[in-house]
Amino acid sequence: MTGASSVTRRRGTLIGALVLLVAVTTTGCAAGFSSQVLKPFPPSIGAVGQVGAVKVLNSVVVTDPTGATAGQLLSVFVNTGTSPDELTGVEVQGGSPITIPGGSLTLDPLVANGFGDPYTNIASLTSLSRTPGQQVLVTYTFRDAGALELSTLVVNPSNLTAGD
């Protein structure tokens, strides 16, 4: 009986180890340091990008609430450099040219600047060929940092945080 008992014990240990191995490998614990949950992501619906020392954060196009082909571009700019830069141009593919109030927007180092609430700069679109849920290419041009193209989401004003 000792031999049968030892075989049963070994079989039980083997099955237990196999169950533990399957559980670890199928639950994602074995994903390692490159697992998806360890990758940073912006907690917003807006596009994020960087060119040179300038970061563009939460770039989004908000349609007119009446359903017309008009809207506004909302964006935040942060100059991470040590000297001022300027936003000199903004183009929205399939939309009207955007006029920057004052001709350009000065980006002082380590200060958030932007378009839309709570900022006083408004970037209006009078002709927009995209509807909510689609994306549009927005090109930002900075004096020193250069140009940055972002694929930007178009949203309804009522569902700005939901991305609808």
C-alpha positions as CSV (number, residue, x, y, z in Angstrom):
1,M,0.0,0.0,0.0
2,T,2.9,2.3,0.5
3,G,3.8,2.2,-3.2
4,A,0.2,3.1,-4.3
5,S,0.0,5.9,-1.7
6,S,3.3,7.4,-3.0
7,V,2.1,7.2,-6.6
8,T,-1.2,8.9,-5.7
9,R,0.7,11.6,-3.8
10,R,3.1,12.3,-6.7
11,R,0.1,12.4,-9.2
12,G,-1.7,14.9,-6.9
13,T,1.4,17.0,-6.7
14,L,1.9,16.9,-10.4
15,I,-1.7,17.9,-11.1
16,G,-1.5,20.7,-8.6
17,A,1.6,22.1,-10.2
18,L,0.1,21.9,-13.6
19,V,-3.1,23.7,-12.5
20,L,-0.9,26.4,-10.9
21,L,1.1,26.8,-14.1
22,V,-2.0,27.1,-16.3
23,A,-3.5,29.6,-13.9
24,V,-0.4,31.8,-13.9
25,T,0.1,31.8,-17.6
26,T,-3.5,32.4,-18.6
27,T,-4.3,35.2,-16.1
28,G,-1.6,37.6,-17.5
29,C,0.7,37.3,-14.5
30,A,3.4,36.0,-16.9
31,A,3.0,38.9,-19.3
32,G,6.2,40.4,-17.9
33,F,7.4,44.0,-18.1
34,S,5.9,44.7,-21.6
35,S,2.3,43.9,-20.6
36,Q,-0.4,46.3,-21.9
37,V,-1.3,47.5,-18.4
38,L,2.1,48.9,-17.9
39,K,2.0,51.1,-21.0
40,P,1.1,54.8,-20.3
41,F,-2.0,56.3,-21.9
42,P,-3.6,59.7,-21.8
43,P,-6.8,59.6,-19.7
44,S,-8.8,61.7,-22.1
45,I,-10.3,61.4,-25.6
46,G,-8.1,64.1,-27.1
47,A,-5.0,63.4,-29.2
48,V,-1.6,63.9,-27.6
49,G,1.7,64.6,-29.4
50,Q,5.1,66.3,-29.2
51,V,7.4,68.1,-31.6
52,G,10.6,69.5,-30.2
53,A,10.0,70.9,-26.8
54,V,6.3,71.5,-27.4
55,K,3.7,69.1,-26.2
56,V,0.1,69.2,-27.6
57,L,-2.4,67.7,-25.1
58,N,-6.0,66.8,-25.4
59,S,-6.5,68.0,-29.0
60,V,-10.1,67.5,-30.0
61,V,-12.6,69.0,-32.5
62,V,-16.0,69.8,-31.1
63,T,-18.9,70.1,-33.5
64,D,-21.5,72.9,-33.4
65,P,-24.5,71.8,-31.3
66,T,-26.9,72.7,-34.1
67,G,-25.4,70.1,-36.3
68,A,-24.0,72.6,-38.8
69,T,-20.6,72.1,-40.4
70,A,-19.0,74.4,-37.9
71,G,-17.0,73.7,-34.7
72,Q,-14.1,74.5,-32.4
73,L,-10.7,73.1,-31.9
74,L,-9.7,72.5,-28.3
75,S,-6.0,72.0,-27.4
76,V,-3.5,72.6,-24.7
77,F,0.1,73.4,-25.4
78,V,3.0,73.1,-23.0
79,N,6.5,74.3,-23.9
80,T,8.9,72.1,-22.0
81,G,11.9,74.1,-23.3
82,T,13.8,76.9,-21.7
83,S,12.9,79.7,-24.2
84,P,9.6,80.8,-25.6
85,D,8.1,79.4,-28.8
86,E,5.1,80.4,-30.9
87,L,2.2,78.6,-32.5
88,T,2.1,80.2,-35.9
89,G,-0.4,78.1,-37.8
90,V,-3.2,75.5,-37.5
91,E,-4.7,73.6,-40.3
92,V,-7.6,71.1,-40.1
93,Q,-7.9,68.8,-43.1
94,G,-11.3,69.2,-44.8
95,G,-12.0,72.4,-42.7
96,S,-11.7,76.1,-43.1
97,P,-8.4,77.7,-42.2
98,I,-8.1,78.6,-38.5
99,T,-7.2,82.1,-37.6
100,I,-5.1,82.4,-34.5
101,P,-6.2,85.4,-32.4
102,G,-3.4,88.0,-32.7
103,G,-1.7,86.1,-35.5
104,S,0.2,83.7,-33.2
105,L,0.1,82.3,-29.7
106,T,3.2,82.7,-27.5
107,L,4.2,79.6,-25.6
108,D,6.2,80.6,-22.6
109,P,8.3,77.8,-21.0
110,L,6.5,75.5,-18.6
111,V,3.2,77.3,-18.9
112,A,0.0,75.8,-20.2
113,N,-1.6,77.7,-23.1
114,G,-4.4,76.6,-25.3
115,F,-7.6,77.0,-27.3
116,G,-11.0,76.7,-25.7
117,D,-12.3,76.8,-22.1
118,P,-10.6,77.8,-19.7
119,Y,-8.4,79.7,-22.2
120,T,-9.6,82.8,-24.0
121,N,-8.2,81.8,-27.4
122,I,-10.9,80.4,-29.6
123,A,-10.1,78.4,-32.7
124,S,-13.3,78.3,-34.7
125,L,-14.0,76.2,-37.8
126,T,-16.6,77.4,-40.3
127,S,-16.4,74.4,-42.6
128,L,-15.9,70.9,-41.2
129,S,-16.3,67.8,-43.4
130,R,-16.3,65.3,-40.5
131,T,-19.0,64.1,-38.1
132,P,-18.8,63.0,-34.5
133,G,-16.9,59.7,-34.1
134,Q,-14.7,60.3,-37.1
135,Q,-11.1,61.6,-37.0
136,V,-9.6,64.6,-38.8
137,L,-5.9,65.5,-39.4
138,V,-4.8,68.6,-37.5
139,T,-1.5,70.2,-38.3
140,Y,0.1,72.6,-35.7
141,T,3.0,74.7,-36.8
142,F,5.4,76.2,-34.2
143,R,8.1,78.8,-35.0
144,D,11.0,76.8,-33.4
145,A,9.7,73.3,-32.8
146,G,8.3,72.8,-36.3
147,A,5.1,71.1,-37.5
148,L,3.1,68.3,-35.8
149,E,0.3,66.3,-37.4
150,L,-2.3,64.7,-35.1
151,S,-5.2,62.5,-36.0
152,T,-7.8,64.2,-33.8
153,L,-11.3,62.9,-32.7
154,V,-14.4,64.9,-33.7
155,V,-17.0,64.9,-30.9
156,N,-20.4,66.3,-29.9
157,P,-20.3,69.0,-27.3
158,S,-22.8,67.1,-25.2
159,N,-20.6,64.0,-25.0
160,L,-17.2,65.7,-24.9
161,T,-15.8,63.3,-22.3
162,A,-17.5,60.2,-23.7
163,G,-16.0,60.6,-27.2
164,D,-19.3,60.4,-28.9
